[in-house]
Amino acid sequence: MKSIRNLFYDYYETFWYTLGLIACVLLSHVVSRYLPIGLFEQTLCPVLHGSIALVAIVGAVLLHWHTQGIVARRTWQIILIVWALVEINMFALQWGFGIPTMIFDHTLTSDDLVSRDLLAFLFLAYPLEVLRPRWLNWRKGFLIVLPSLIIGIVDHFTHTDLRILLILYPLILSLWLFIMVYTYRKRCEENLSTLENTGIVWVRNYLMTLLVMGLSYFYICAGHHPTRAFTQELLVLYLLIANTAQIILREKPWLEEKTETEETEPEAEKEDPVRRKYREDLEAWMADERPYTNPNFRLLDLKEVLPMNRTYLSNFINGEYGCSFYQYVIRYRIAEAKRLMGEHPDRKMQDIAEQSGFSSATTFSRTFAKEEGCTPTEWMKCRVYGVGCRV
């Protein structure tokens, strides 16, 4: 039961985000059916191409001052530049030379789908770099797109209809990245005391956007209506704006930072007496200094009392306490919050949250409910009347 509750608190933002996104997609599908064909081909289509190109160019320029040497952000900047060139080309052909860039008299061919798969892989490059920094290179990128090229070649020369595979392959890659989000979260929990600025929720929402874009692509491939690309263009425009904004406005995730140089761990650390002393020193330091009240408390801050590098610190916490660093700190923060609520029942929850080390009252309430099975307010009522949820 607790695992189901934890799953709800971990994914509820993505759940509502996805529902809202699907509703917008369905609405755009309905609206597009009533768009006059001439209006779409002569006005809306060029305007969408031009808008996407403009957003991509402005985003690439803004990111020039925000990449800060971070590979993931530079990757997104390259994606914006490439996408701008594609849209400028489509805009020029259709608006300047009267050459249609979207053929509506037949369903999309395998050649069409291969070219669109290559563009879809551009969007997959950013979350891949965020989740696995510096893993992606030109060779691995080529291996990722190779299956689409092979499927397209086989389809073209054998006259076998393999379009469904060209649609499904990017979706499979998106699901693979969803699995990588789980590993990313674990690494964050091992190094951070808060997950607020790790980008976990946004990367998850980003992948859900790609998944919805892929699923809505079935409509494009099966339909003959001239406005069938309307929804896809809107989704691309949204994704470019939203992802550029979140990169510029929010704090950078831990995995985008440079890692510290790993140093050799002394052999004495492996001895039980030494580990026992380390544990005593750590617990005394946590009790006296209360570093967990700092929302930005990090695993490497433990080096102030424990002479270990990042890897050994993480292994020490896992081995001695059976949990990640994040979970270890949350225990202290929850205990501190309970102490404050017990001693100052009239204090505002915002103050309790800040003094306990939580970044916000919302985060405090959600984390408390996840760990204790009731909200802080309910916990207070239970403490006063002695009945109800576990205290």
C-alpha positions in Angstrom: 0.0 0.0 0.0 2.9 2.4 0.9 4.5 1.7 -2.5 1.3 2.6 -4.3 1.1 5.8 -2.3 4.7 6.6 -3.0 4.2 6.0 -6.7 1.3 8.4 -6.7 3.3 11.2 -5.0 6.2 10.6 -7.4 4.2 10.7 -10.6 1.1 12.8 -9.9 2.5 15.9 -11.6 3.4 13.9 -14.7 -0.1 12.3 -14.7 -2.0 15.6 -14.7 0.5 17.0 -17.2 -0.1 14.1 -19.6 -3.9 14.4 -19.3 -3.8 18.1 -20.1 -1.5 17.5 -23.0 -3.7 14.8 -24.5 -6.8 17.0 -24.0 -5.0 19.8 -26.0 -4.0 17.3 -28.7 -7.6 16.0 -29.1 -8.9 19.6 -29.2 -6.4 20.6 -31.9 -7.4 17.5 -34.0 -11.0 18.6 -33.8 -10.3 22.2 -34.6 -8.0 21.2 -37.6 -10.9 19.3 -39.2 -12.8 22.5 -39.5 -10.0 24.7 -40.9 -10.5 25.8 -44.5 -7.9 24.0 -46.7 -6.9 27.2 -48.4 -6.4 29.0 -45.1 -4.2 26.3 -43.8 -2.0 25.8 -46.9 -1.6 29.5 -47.7 -1.5 31.1 -44.3 -1.4 28.9 -41.2 1.2 26.4 -42.5 3.7 29.1 -43.4 3.0 31.0 -40.2 3.7 27.9 -38.1 6.9 27.2 -40.0 8.0 30.8 -39.5 7.0 30.9 -35.8 9.0 27.7 -35.1 12.0 29.0 -36.9 11.9 32.3 -35.1 11.5 30.6 -31.7 14.4 28.2 -32.4 16.7 31.1 -33.5 15.8 33.3 -30.5 16.2 30.3 -28.2 19.6 29.4 -29.6 20.8 33.0 -29.2 19.6 33.2 -25.6 21.3 29.9 -24.8 24.6 31.3 -25.9 24.7 33.0 -22.5 23.2 30.1 -20.5 25.1 27.0 -21.7 27.8 27.5 -19.0 29.9 24.8 -20.5 27.1 22.2 -19.8 27.0 19.6 -22.6 23.2 19.0 -22.3 22.4 22.7 -22.8 24.8 22.9 -25.7 23.1 19.9 -27.2 19.7 21.7 -27.0 21.2 24.7 -28.6 22.4 22.6 -31.6 18.9 21.1 -31.8 17.4 24.5 -32.0 19.8 25.6 -34.8 19.1 22.5 -36.8 15.4 22.8 -36.4 15.5 26.4 -37.4 17.3 25.6 -40.6 14.7 22.9 -41.4 11.8 25.2 -40.8 13.4 28.1 -42.7 13.8 25.7 -45.7 10.2 24.6 -45.5 9.0 28.2 -45.1 11.1 29.4 -48.1 9.9 26.6 -50.4 6.3 27.0 -49.6 6.0 30.7 -49.1 8.7 32.0 -51.4 8.7 29.6 -54.3 5.2 28.1 -54.0 6.6 24.5 -53.7 4.4 22.5 -51.3 6.4 20.9 -48.4 3.6 18.7 -47.3 2.0 16.3 -49.8 -1.6 15.6 -48.8 -2.8 13.4 -51.7 -1.5 10.2 -50.1 -0.4 8.8 -46.8 3.2 9.3 -45.7 5.6 6.9 -47.4 8.5 5.1 -45.8 10.9 7.7 -47.2 8.8 10.5 -45.5 8.9 8.6 -42.3 12.6 8.0 -42.3 13.2 11.7 -42.7 10.8 12.5 -39.9 12.4 9.8 -37.7 15.8 11.6 -38.1 14.1 14.8 -36.9 12.5 13.0 -34.0 15.9 11.7 -32.9 17.1 15.3 -32.5 14.5 15.7 -29.7 15.7 12.5 -28.1 19.3 13.7 -27.9 18.6 16.3 -25.2 17.1 14.0 -22.5 19.7 11.3 -23.3 22.5 13.8 -22.6 20.7 14.9 -19.3 20.2 11.3 -18.1 23.6 10.0 -19.2 26.0 12.9 -19.4 28.7 12.6 -22.1 27.5 9.1 -23.1 26.2 10.2 -26.5 28.7 10.7 -29.4 28.5 10.6 -33.2 29.1 6.8 -33.3 26.4 6.0 -30.8 24.1 8.5 -32.4 24.6 6.8 -35.8 23.9 3.4 -34.2 20.6 4.8 -32.7 19.3 6.0 -36.1 20.6 3.0 -38.1 17.6 0.8 -37.5 15.3 3.4 -39.1 17.6 3.7 -42.1 17.7 -0.1 -42.5 13.9 -0.4 -42.2 13.5 2.4 -44.8 15.9 0.8 -47.2 14.3 -2.6 -46.9 10.8 -1.1 -47.3 12.0 0.9 -50.4 13.6 -2.0 -52.3 11.4 -4.9 -51.3 8.1 -3.0 -51.6 7.2 -4.3 -48.1 5.1 -2.0 -46.0 7.2 -1.4 -42.9 5.8 2.0 -42.0 4.5 0.8 -38.7 8.0 -0.1 -37.6 9.2 3.4 -38.6 6.5 4.8 -36.4 7.1 2.4 -33.4 10.9 2.7 -33.3 11.0 6.3 -31.9 8.3 5.3 -29.4 10.4 2.4 -28.2 13.4 4.7 -27.8 11.2 7.1 -25.7 10.2 4.2 -23.4 13.9 3.3 -23.1 14.6 6.8 -21.9 11.8 6.5 -19.4 13.6 3.5 -17.8 16.7 5.7 -17.7 14.8 8.3 -15.7 14.6 5.8 -12.8 18.3 5.4 -12.8 18.8 9.1 -12.9 16.5 9.6 -9.9 18.5 7.0 -7.9 21.7 8.8 -8.6 20.2 12.0 -7.5 18.9 10.5 -4.3 22.4 9.2 -3.6 24.0 12.7 -3.9 21.3 15.3 -3.0 19.1 16.0 0.0 16.3 17.5 -2.2 15.0 16.6 -5.7 13.5 20.0 -6.4 16.1 21.2 -8.9 17.2 17.9 -10.4 14.9 18.2 -13.5 13.4 14.8 -12.9 9.8 15.9 -13.3 10.6 18.0 -16.4 12.5 15.3 -18.2 9.6 12.9 -17.5 7.1 15.5 -18.8 9.4 16.1 -21.8 9.4 12.4 -22.7 5.6 12.2 -22.2 5.4 15.1 -24.8 7.5 13.1 -27.2 5.4 10.0 -26.6 2.1 11.9 -27.2 3.7 13.5 -30.4 4.6 10.0 -31.6 1.1 8.5 -30.9 -0.6 11.5 -32.6 1.6 10.7 -35.6 -0.6 7.7 -36.3 -3.3 10.3 -37.3 -0.9 12.0 -39.7 0.1 8.7 -41.3 -3.4 7.4 -41.7 -5.2 10.6 -42.6 -5.5 12.4 -45.9 -6.8 15.7 -44.7 -4.6 18.7 -45.6 -4.5 20.0 -42.0 -3.3 16.7 -40.5 0.1 18.3 -39.6 -1.5 21.1 -37.6 -1.2 19.3 -34.3 2.4 18.2 -34.9 3.5 21.7 -35.7 1.8 23.1 -32.5 3.5 20.4 -30.4 6.9 21.2 -31.9 6.4 24.9 -31.2 5.3 24.2 -27.6 8.3 21.8 -27.0 10.8 24.3 -28.3 9.4 27.1 -26.1 8.9 25.1 -22.9 12.3 23.3 -22.9 14.2 26.5 -23.7 12.4 28.3 -20.9 13.1 25.6 -18.3 16.8 25.5 -19.2 17.1 29.2 -18.9 14.9 29.8 -15.8 15.5 26.9 -13.4 18.6 25.9 -11.6 20.8 23.3 -13.3 20.4 19.7 -12.3 23.2 17.9 -10.4 24.0 15.5 -13.3 24.9 18.5 -15.5 27.6 19.6 -13.1 31.2 18.7 -13.3 32.1 15.8 -11.2 34.8 16.1 -8.6 38.1 14.2 -9.0 37.9 10.9 -7.2 40.6 10.3 -4.7 41.9 7.0 -3.3 40.0 5.9 -0.2 42.2 4.8 2.8 42.2 1.1 3.6 41.3 1.8 7.2 37.8 2.8 6.0 37.1 -0.8 5.5 37.7 -1.7 9.1 34.7 -2.1 11.3 36.1 0.0 14.2 36.8 2.9 11.8 33.4 2.6 10.2 31.8 2.6 13.7 33.7 5.8 14.5 32.7 7.4 11.3 29.1 6.6 12.0 29.4 8.1 15.5 31.1 11.2 14.2 28.5 11.7 11.5 25.5 11.3 13.9 27.1 13.7 16.4 27.7 16.2 13.6 24.2 15.9 12.3 22.8 16.4 15.8 25.1 19.4 16.7 25.4 21.2 13.4 22.0 20.2 11.9 23.2 20.6 8.3 20.0 19.1 7.1 18.2 22.3 7.7 20.0 23.7 4.7 17.8 22.9 1.6 21.0 22.7 -0.5 22.7 20.2 1.7 24.6 17.7 -0.5 26.4 14.4 -0.2 29.8 16.0 -0.6 29.1 18.3 2.4 29.7 15.2 4.5 33.4 15.4 3.7 33.5 18.0 6.5 33.3 15.1 8.9 34.0 12.0 6.8 37.3 11.8 4.8 35.8 10.1 1.8 35.1 10.8 -1.9 31.7 10.8 -3.5 31.6 7.1 -4.2 32.6 6.0 -0.7 30.3 8.5 1.0 27.4 7.1 -1.0 28.4 3.5 -0.2 28.8 4.4 3.4 25.3 5.8 3.8 23.8 2.9 1.9 25.7 0.3 3.9 25.2 1.8 7.4 21.7 3.1 7.1 20.2 1.0 4.3 18.9 4.0 2.3 20.1 6.7 -0.1 21.5 10.0 1.1 18.2 11.7 0.1 16.2 9.3 2.2 18.7 9.6 5.1 18.4 13.4 5.2 14.6 13.2 4.8 14.4 11.2 8.1 16.2 14.0 9.9 14.0 16.7 8.3 10.8 14.9 9.2 11.9 14.4 12.8 12.8 18.1 13.0 9.5 19.0 11.6 7.7 16.8 14.1 9.7 18.4 17.0 8.8 21.9 15.8 5.1 21.1 15.3 5.0 19.5 18.8 6.7 22.5 20.5 5.1 25.2 18.4 1.6 24.0 17.3 0.6 27.6 16.4 3.5 28.1 13.9 2.7 28.3 10.2 3.6 25.3 8.1 5.7 27.5 5.8 7.9 28.4 8.8 8.0 24.7 9.9 9.1 23.7 6.4 11.8 26.3 6.0 13.3 25.6 9.5 13.3 21.8 8.8 15.2 22.2 5.6 12.5 21.8 3.0 12.5 24.1 0.0 8.8 24.9 0.2 5.6 24.2 2.2 4.3 22.2 -0.8 7.4 20.0 -0.9 7.2 19.5 2.9 3.5 18.5 2.9 4.0 16.1 0.0 7.1 14.5 1.5 5.6 14.2 4.9 2.4 12.6 3.6 4.5 10.2 1.5 6.7 9.1 4.5 4.1 9.2 7.3 0.8 8.4 5.6 -0.9 11.6 6.6 -0.4 15.4 6.0 1.4 17.6 8.6 -2.0 19.1 9.5 -3.5 15.7 10.1 -0.5 14.7 12.1 -1.0 17.8 14.3 -4.7 16.9 14.9 -3.7 13.3 15.8 -1.2 14.6 18.3 -3.7 16.9 19.9 -6.6 14.4 20.2 -4.6 11.2 20.3 -6.6 9.4 17.6 -6.3 9.0 13.8 -3.2 8.5 11.8 0.1 7.2 13.0 2.2 9.7 14.9 
